[in-house]
Amino acid sequence: MSRKNSPRTNLVAAGRMKSDQPHVVPVPPERASTVLFPTYDQFTAKTRPFFYGRFGTSTHRAFEQAVMGLENAEHILLAPSGLAAVNFALLSFALPGSHILVTDSAYDPVRYFCDGYLARRGVEITYYDPRLGGHIEKLCRENTAAILAESPGSLTFEVQDIPAMANIARARNIPLLVDNSWGSGLLYRPLDLGADISIIAATKYIAGHADVLIGTIATNDAQIAQKINTNMRLIGNNVSADDVYLAHRGLRSLAARLDVHGANGLKLAKWLERRPEISCVIHPALPSHPDHALWQRDFSGTCGLFGAIFKTEKVEKIRAFFDALAHFGMGYSWGGFESLAIPVWPQKYRTAVPWEEAGQAVRFHAGLEDVEDLIADLEAAFAAMAEM
């Protein structure tokens, strides 16, 4: 009896070329606009593996196969960014006159899309408390067309009870979409927990090198896949072979990198909990996190992204802290090899559950540097803050 490979092995093996002839290890970036067909019958065939560059080449198919294994999915669609992946999925269900439920912890550009695009086209949006779980039923309506979750939230790190939400959504025939960028498929599999769609900003941990923008949409429902695919084609979605190639290359080392990101992040989080300048650390893998039990139940590990609340809001002190950092860069996104730290203001975006934490919120991403060097960097930054 053959042994089933582990997810870590599949990251290395899935989507590889197979041939009885000598061949290169990676699937190369096959760039194309026009695809030529040798015969009339091949050109007019109802099923064709490739027929125009915008719909993908063997490079795309190889990466899709690898992500299927990562997400335990039967269908994968690619988008030019994580935001595009979320928005394409929402557009496939949020029709004029419909209603959608969106977690209050959603990535803020998704909120801009909902409020600035969908709302103007007659879609009603209700933002909900990310900790509602099965109680989300009270917000569902006859015309509710989709529920969007993000677990954990990428700024405030609430872990959502996806199994409880999936039970409600399934009973009402409402598709449940989950932004799975933090868990990246390896640490978290929303489809296994009952979600209909799992969306990953593969820009982040999958690509892993801060040089690619790409998103993935995973589902086990053929009708959902067809609906989203049709809309993506109508809109003219396209992901370049070079971006797909780089994301696939990054995917190979995802497990090894996440081990370091997760260990570094947890060590930094525990260290920050002991600092007098910090009022609280927001990391789902810490026992102090209010959703720690949910995280333990549903996740297989942790990544390097977490938050903290400083005791001060004084701009001069916060400025001194950030300007003194050497290893932690200030920049958007996360998931690359580099460590990041940015000030964030969740109170600007929250509407269902107001953000009431006093002090400056900061989001940290632990990169692949030696963690002792990162700690020394933070110590120097706190020292600079103390001088102000």
N, C-alpha and C positions, 0 to 999 in steps of 0.2 A: 504494500500500500504506500502510495507516495505521500510525502509529508508536505503539509501546506506551509508555504513560506511566511515568515513574519513580516509585518509592515515595513520594518527597517530593511529587510532583504529586498522587498519589492521596490523600494526606492532606488536601489542600485540596478535591479534586473528589469523592471517594467519598461516597455517601450524601446528595448534594445533591438538592433538589427540581428536577424538570424539568417545565416547563409552557410552552404557547404563549401563556399569559396572564401579565401582570405578577404577580410573586410575591416573597416575602421570601427572603433568602439562606439562613438556617438553617432546619432543620426544627424548629418550635416544640415545647415540651414539651406533648404531648397527654396530659392527665391523664384517667384513666377508671377506673371500676369496671365499670359496666354498658355494654355495647355493644348497640345496638338494630338489629334486622334488619327491613327493610320487609315482607318476605314470608316465608311458611312455607318455601318452597323454599330461600331463602337461610339461614334459621335451621337447617334440617336438612341442609344441604350437607356432604359429607364433608370438603371442604377449604374453609377460611375464613381470610382474611388476619388477621382479628381476631375474637375472640368473647368475651373477658372480659379486664378490665384487668390481671389478674395475669399474663397470658401475653403482655403487651406491646401496644404501639400503633405507629403509624407512626414515632414518636420512637425506639423501640427498634429497629425494623427498619432505620432509616437508620444508626444507630450500628453495628449488627451488620454491615451491608454495608461500612462503612468499616474495621472491624477485620478483616474477611475479607481485604481488600486488604493491610492492614498485615502480617498473619501468613501471607499466601498460603494461606488456608484456605478450605474449602468450607462449613464449619459453625461457627457461633459461638453460644455460650451465655453468658448474663450472670448474675452472682451479686452479692449485696449488698456483698461485700468480696473482697479477694484471698485472705484466709484461707478464706472460704466457698467460693471457686472451687476451691482445692486440696482442701478436705475433701469437697465434693460429688463431685469426680472420684474421689478415693480410695474413697469410700463405694460407688461404682458397681461396684467390683471386689473390695474387701476384704470378703468374706463370712465368716461364722463357719467356722472350720476352714481358712481360707486363710492364706497367708503373703505378706507384702509386703516389699520392699527399699526402704529410705529412706536417702538420703544423710545422712551424719553432719553435713553443713553446712546441713541444712534449717533454715528459719525456725523459731525455737523454739516459737511457738504451734502449728505443725504437729506438732512432737514431742509437745506436751501432748495434742493431739487423738489422736495414735496411741497414746500410752501410757495416756491417761486415758479414752478412749472406745473405740477399736477393740480394744485389748487386752482390755478387760473383756467384749467381745462375741465373744471366741474367735478373734481375728485375731492371728497371730504376726508380730512386727515385727523385722526385722534391720536395724540401722544399719550402713552400709558406708563404707569409705574413699572419699571423693569422687574420688580419683585412681586408682581401680581400672581405669577404662576397660573394655576387653574382658575383663579378668580377673574381672569381676563374674559371669561364667559359673559360677565355682566356688561361688557363694552361691545360685544358682538351684536350686529344688526342683521336684518334680512339682506341688506345690500353690501355687507362687509365682504370685500373681494380678496383681501390678503392681510396677513399679519407678518410684520417684520420684527425680528428679534436680533440682538447683537450680544453675544455672551462669550467673555465678559465685555462690558462696554469699554471702548478704547480710551476714554478719558476718566471714567469714574468706576469702572471695573465691577459693576454688579454682575453676578452670575445668575442667569435666568433658568427657571425650572422648565426646560424644553419638553421632557416627557409629559408633564401635566398640561402644558400648553398644547402639545400635539394631540392629546386626547380630546380636548375641547375643539380644536380646529378640525380634526377628522370627523367628529360627530356632526359638525355644521358644514362640512365640505368646503372649508376655507383653507387655501394653501398657506403653510407656515414656512417662511423664509428665514434663514439664520445666517447672519454675518459671522463666519468662522475664521476670521483672519488671525485672531490671537492664538487659537488652537491649531491652525494650519493643517488640519486633517490628521496629522500624526498624533497630536495630543487630545483631539476632540473630534468626534464623528456625529454631527447632528442627525444625519440620515438614519443612523443606527438607533437614535433616541426618538424617532418618530417624525422628524421634520421632513417636509417635502422637498426643500431646496437648501443646499448649503453653498454659500458664496465665500470665496477667499480672495482677498487682495494679495495675489501671488507676487506682486511688487515687493512684498515684505519678506517673510521668512523663506518662502519657496525659492524665489530668485536669490535673495540673501546677500546681494552685493551692492545695493544702492545704485544700480545702473539700468534698471528695467521697470517699465510700467506695464502691468498685465493683470487680468482678473480671470477667475474661473467660476463657473456655475455648474453645480453637480446635482443630479436628481436620479431617482430610480423610476420615475413616472414618464413613460414614453410620450403621453399626450402633453404633459407639461414641457418636456424637452422640445417637442415639435412647436408648441405655441411660442416659446421664447425664441427658438431658432428662426421661426418665420418673421417675427418682429425685428430681430437683429439683422436679418437679410434685407428686409424692407428699408431699414434705416441706413444700411450700407456699412455695417460693422466690419472691421478688418483688423487683424493682428498680424504684424510682420513676422516673417520666418526668423529673422534675426532675434527678435524679442523672445519668440517661443524657444529658440535654441538656447538662449542664455538662461531662461527660466528652467528649462529641462536640465541644463548643466547644474544649476543651483540645487535643483531637487535632489540630485544624487547625494549631496552631503547634508541634506536637511536634518537627519537624525543626529549626526555627529555635532552639527552646529547648535541644535536646540539643547543638547546636553550641556554645552558650555553656557549658552545664553541663560538657560534655566538656573543652573548652579550659581552663576555670577549674580543674576538678578535676585535670587533668594538670599544669598549672603549679604548683598547690599541692602536689601529690604530689612533684614534682621539687624544689621548694623545701624541703619537709619532709625529704627525703632528706639534705639538706646540714646539717640542724640537729643540734647536739651533743646535744640532749635526746632525740632519736629513735634507737632502735636499728634499726628497719626500717620501710619503708612497704610496704603490701600493695595494689598496684594492678596489675591484669592488663595494662595497657598499658605498664608499665615493663619494660625488659629485665631488671631484677633479679627480677621475679616468676617463680617456678618454672614457671608454666604460660603464660608469655608467647607461646611458639610456637603453642600451641593457640589462644590468643586471636587471634593474627594470622591463623591459618588460617580460623577460623569466624566471627569478628565483623567488622563493617564500620566500627566506630567505638567510642568510649567514652562513658560517661556521667559523672556527677559524684560517684558513690559509691565510696569506697575506705576503707582502714583504715591505721592506724599503731600501732606499739608504742613506748610511751615507755620510757625507760631506768629510770624510777623507778616504784615502786608506793606510795610514801608518800602517804597520804591527804591530808595537809595541803598537799602540793605539787600534787596533782591537783585538789584543791578550789580552790586559788588560781588555777590555770590556767583552769578553767571559769568561775569567778565573775568573772574579768576580761574575758571575751569580751563584745563588744558586737554584732557582726554575726552571729556564729554563735550560734544559739539551741540550747537543750537540749530536745529533744522527740523523740518516736517518729515513725516513718514517715520518708519522704524523697521526693524527686522534685518537691517544690514549688519555687516561685521563691526561697525563702529558704534560706540556708546553715544547716547543723546540725552539731553535734558532740556526741557522747555517749560516756561510758565504757561499755565492754561487757566481759563476762566469759565468753568462749567455753568456758572450762574447766568451767563449770557444766553445759554441755549435751553436750559431746563424750563419746562412749562407744566408738566403733570406733577412733578415732585420738585419743588424749589430747592436749589442748592444752598444750604445754610451753614456750611463749614466756614468758620472764621479762619483767616490766614490765607496766604498765597498757595494755590494748588500747583504742583509741579509734576510733570510726567517724565519718568526715567525709562530709558531703554539701555539694558546692560548688553554691551557688545562682547567681542571675543578677546579683549585685552586681558592681561593678568588682573585678577580682581583686587589684589593688593595695591596695584598701581591706581586702580579706580578709587579705592578707598582713600588713598593718599591725596588724590585729586580733590575729592569731596572735603577732606579735612582742611586742605589749603583754602578751598572756597568758603568754608564756614569761618575760618580764621579771618579772611578778608571781610566777611560780613560783620564779624564782631568788631572790627576797627571802625565801622561807620557809626 
